[in-house]
Amino acid sequence: MTTFDDRENAFESKFAHDEEMKFKADARCNKMLGLWAAEQLGKTGDDAEIYAKTVVMADFEEPGHEDVIRKVAADLEGIVHPDLVRSKRNELLIISQAQILKDT
């Protein structure tokens, strides 16, 4: 194998690793957002965990995170403003990224 092939493989591996870390951070963030939203809805225990899983699953509806924002904002309509949902997700994403980095 040439040096060029080695570098290409290294870049591909790094890209795959970075994408995996991004996926894990997004999933963790969405779960944390779901748990926060469950708390706003008065859900606790298993009900909160089940609700958080529905938030994580909502992220598979379309690319990006707008599907998650839309779901949580609709569920919290009349309780919190959609801008707060978006702001909370941004805050939790930073926390989840730090946790993922710490775990690796």
Helices and strands as residue ranges (DSSP letters): H 3-40, H 45-58, H 66-75, H 82-103
